[in-house]
Amino acid sequence: MSIQSIYTPRKDKPMRAAGFMSGSGTNLIKIIEWAKQLELEKGKSPYEIVLIFTDNKNSNAKAISEKFNIPLETFDILDFYRSKGYSDKKDLSHRGEFDSKIVKILGKYNIDLIALAGYMSIVTQPLLDVFNGRIINVHPADLSVKKGGKRKYTGGNAVRDAILAGEKELRSTTHIVRDKVDYGEILLISEGISVNIPDKLSLKELSTIEKKSLLQEIVNRHQSRLKENGDWKIFPLTLQYIAEGRFTIDTEGNVYFDNNKLH
């Protein structure tokens, strides 16, 4: 059975990563800051964010680019879809064309890996083919939890779903991005944060339409805590470990860290 590194380190050259973002970019900032901290502590970082890419011209990407002096590329996905006669980006039949244009944009930067740091567009085959196994995401749930053989907390409502399912703790997961959303190989899972809901409020009550706004407040509060104690800790570490060549994968999709099988 063949085992291969996600990335093979080059002598005296850091891994060149592109940070993809759509909104505030807080996850990306933590990745950049971690590389700088490694430089201070060890004299060098094994990875470097050499490009910021955003699919949203109104995101915080420009400010981050200017603050850290990192090149920025913007290709607004809503403008792209409007040029096709659509008011939103839901029709995935055009997404391949959009991602093909991104591949061309990235071509001049010699990118080794893509980190999806709050990137809100589904990645499709043109990017998946060129960066096969080298696109990384962080998801606000423990993707190792399954129900009926399927991952239980995938998609955009993972925090809400976990709270309403009665989970006592929430975790974040870093994973490789594949064509099935949130089903790529698991890399790191964060420590848990406790779930806290108001006393005397049952999960059944919380799930009613009357409690919709309260539920959203609770979800938002937990999501913020999870980002701070989950995403911001394991995402930078994941990039570091990949850049150091410490993650390997076999032909059956099993992941190893320092030659020890995970999950």
C-alpha positions, 0 to 999 in steps of 0.5 A: 500500500502506497503512502504519500505526503500531502506536501514534500518540503523543499530544502530552504524554501517554505511551502507557498500557500494561497489564502482564500477568503470571502468575508472578515478573513480572521482565520487567514489573519491567524494563519499569517500571524502564526507563520510570523510567530514561527519566524520569530521563535525558530528563525523561519516558518515552513510555510508562507502565505504568498497570495490572498484571493477573494471572491468578494470585492467587499470582503476584508481582503484588501485591508489584510493584504495591505497590513501584511504586504501580501499580493491580492487577487479579487474575482467577484463571484456575484459579478461573474454570475450577474454577467451570466444573467443570474442574481445569485451563485446557486447554479453550479453549472457555471462554477467550473468556468469560474474556477478555471479562471481562478486556476489561471490567476494562480498560475503566476504565483507557483502555489503549493497549497490552498487554504480556504479561510472563510471561503464561502464558495464551493470549490469545483473540479478545475481547482480540485484537479490542479491542487489534488489533495492540496486544498485545506479547509476548517469546518466548525464541527467534529467531522469524525462523528457519524450517523448511519455511516455518514458524517453527521455535522456537515454543511453550513448549519453544523453548529446549530445541528450539533447543539440541537442534537444534544452534543455536550461539546463542539469541535472544529476539524481541518480536512482536505477538500474533495468534490463531496463537500465536508467529506475530505480526509480529516487532519486535525480535530480541536479540543472541545468547547462546552455547549451552554444553553439557558437553564430550563430550556429544552432542546425541543423548545429551542427548535421551535419557530418561536425560539428561532431568534434565541436559537440563532443568538446561541448558535452565533455565540458558540460559533464565535467561541469555537472559532477562537478556541478551535479554528484559530488553533488547529488551522495554523498548526495544520498548515505548519505540519503539512509544510513540515511533511508530517501528514501522509495519506495512503491509497485507501484515504487513511491519514497518518501523522508522523507515521501514526494513523489518525482517526 
